Amino acid sequence: MISKGIRGAITVDDNTKDAIKSATLELLDELIKKNNIKKENISHVIFTMTNDLNAEFPAKFARLDFGWDDVAMMCFHELDVPNSLNKCLRILIVVNVEEGFKPEFVYLKGALNLRK
């Protein structure tokens, strides 16, 4: 087995607990489905949010709603680059996979602009 990172990003409607929860769960759900992620294969998860988002920790929702109690997770602020995308939540899931696994990255809502 080898470790691979799977990236995703989504814009968050508002700096509220409910909006961060909704965006976190939507993005995690898509990442899990598109990459057939199994909890037991997750090494760790890194969450970042832009400085305009601070109402809640996104890792909390992964722990509570997906049952990731024993997955190592950290939350950070994204680098504050001038003219960058606002209200953006990014997730990096590092998983242990078989050779040849091709990660499928997921970009939702306004984060689609990150891939242009």
C-alpha positions as CSV (number, residue, x, y, z in Angstrom):
1,M,0.0,0.0,0.0
2,I,1.0,3.6,-0.6
3,S,-0.4,6.9,0.7
4,K,-2.1,9.4,-1.6
5,G,-3.7,12.8,-1.0
6,I,-7.2,13.6,-2.2
7,R,-8.0,17.3,-2.5
8,G,-11.3,19.1,-2.5
9,A,-12.6,22.6,-2.0
10,I,-16.0,24.3,-1.7
11,T,-17.1,27.9,-1.0
12,V,-19.2,28.4,2.1
13,D,-22.3,30.7,2.0
14,D,-21.8,32.4,5.3
15,N,-19.5,32.4,8.3
16,T,-21.9,30.5,10.5
17,K,-21.8,27.1,12.2
18,D,-24.6,25.8,10.0
19,A,-23.1,27.0,6.7
20,I,-19.6,25.5,7.6
21,K,-21.3,22.3,8.6
22,S,-23.3,22.1,5.4
23,A,-20.3,22.8,3.2
24,T,-18.0,20.4,5.1
25,L,-20.5,17.5,4.9
26,E,-21.3,18.2,1.2
27,L,-17.6,18.2,0.2
28,L,-16.7,15.2,2.4
29,D,-19.6,13.2,1.0
30,E,-18.5,13.9,-2.6
31,L,-14.9,13.1,-1.9
32,I,-15.8,9.8,-0.2
33,K,-18.2,8.7,-3.0
34,K,-15.9,9.7,-5.9
35,N,-12.9,8.0,-4.4
36,N,-14.6,5.1,-2.5
37,I,-12.9,6.1,0.7
38,K,-13.1,3.7,3.6
39,K,-12.6,5.1,7.1
40,E,-10.0,2.4,7.9
41,N,-7.8,3.5,5.0
42,I,-7.6,7.2,6.1
43,S,-4.2,8.2,7.4
44,H,-5.2,11.8,8.3
45,V,-7.2,14.8,7.2
46,I,-6.3,18.4,6.9
47,F,-9.0,21.1,6.7
48,T,-8.2,24.8,5.8
49,M,-10.5,27.7,5.7
50,T,-9.9,31.3,4.5
51,N,-9.6,33.9,7.2
52,D,-13.2,35.0,6.7
53,L,-14.4,31.7,8.0
54,N,-14.0,31.0,11.8
55,A,-17.4,30.2,13.2
56,E,-16.6,26.5,13.7
57,F,-14.0,23.7,13.2
58,P,-14.9,21.6,10.1
59,A,-13.2,18.6,11.6
60,K,-15.9,18.5,14.3
61,F,-18.5,17.6,11.7
62,A,-16.3,14.8,10.2
63,R,-16.0,13.4,13.7
64,L,-19.7,13.7,14.7
65,D,-21.4,13.0,11.4
66,F,-19.0,10.5,9.8
67,G,-17.9,8.8,13.0
68,W,-14.2,9.6,12.4
69,D,-13.4,9.6,16.1
70,D,-10.0,7.8,15.6
71,V,-8.9,9.7,12.5
72,A,-6.2,12.3,13.0
73,M,-7.5,15.7,11.8
74,M,-6.3,19.3,12.0
75,C,-7.8,22.6,11.0
76,F,-5.8,25.6,9.8
77,H,-6.3,29.0,8.1
78,E,-5.4,29.1,4.5
79,L,-2.6,31.5,3.4
80,D,-4.1,34.9,3.0
81,V,-3.1,35.7,-0.6
82,P,-4.4,39.0,-2.1
83,N,-7.3,38.6,-4.5
84,S,-7.7,34.9,-3.7
85,L,-11.1,33.1,-3.4
86,N,-13.0,34.1,-0.3
87,K,-15.1,31.9,2.0
88,C,-13.3,28.8,0.8
89,L,-13.0,25.5,2.7
90,R,-10.4,23.0,1.5
91,I,-9.9,19.4,2.5
92,L,-6.9,17.1,2.0
93,I,-7.6,13.5,2.9
94,V,-4.6,11.3,3.0
95,V,-5.5,7.6,2.4
96,N,-3.6,4.3,2.2
97,V,-4.4,2.8,-1.2
98,E,-3.2,0.2,-3.7
99,E,-0.6,1.0,-6.4
100,G,-2.3,2.6,-9.4
101,F,-5.0,4.4,-7.4
102,K,-5.9,7.7,-9.2
103,P,-7.4,10.3,-6.8
104,E,-10.4,12.2,-8.1
105,F,-10.3,15.7,-6.7
106,V,-13.6,17.5,-6.0
107,Y,-14.3,21.3,-6.5
108,L,-17.8,22.5,-5.7
109,K,-19.6,25.8,-6.0
110,G,-17.3,28.8,-6.3
111,A,-14.3,26.6,-5.8
112,L,-14.7,25.4,-9.4
113,N,-12.7,28.6,-10.3
114,L,-9.7,27.2,-8.5
115,R,-9.2,24.7,-11.4
116,K,-9.4,27.2,-14.2
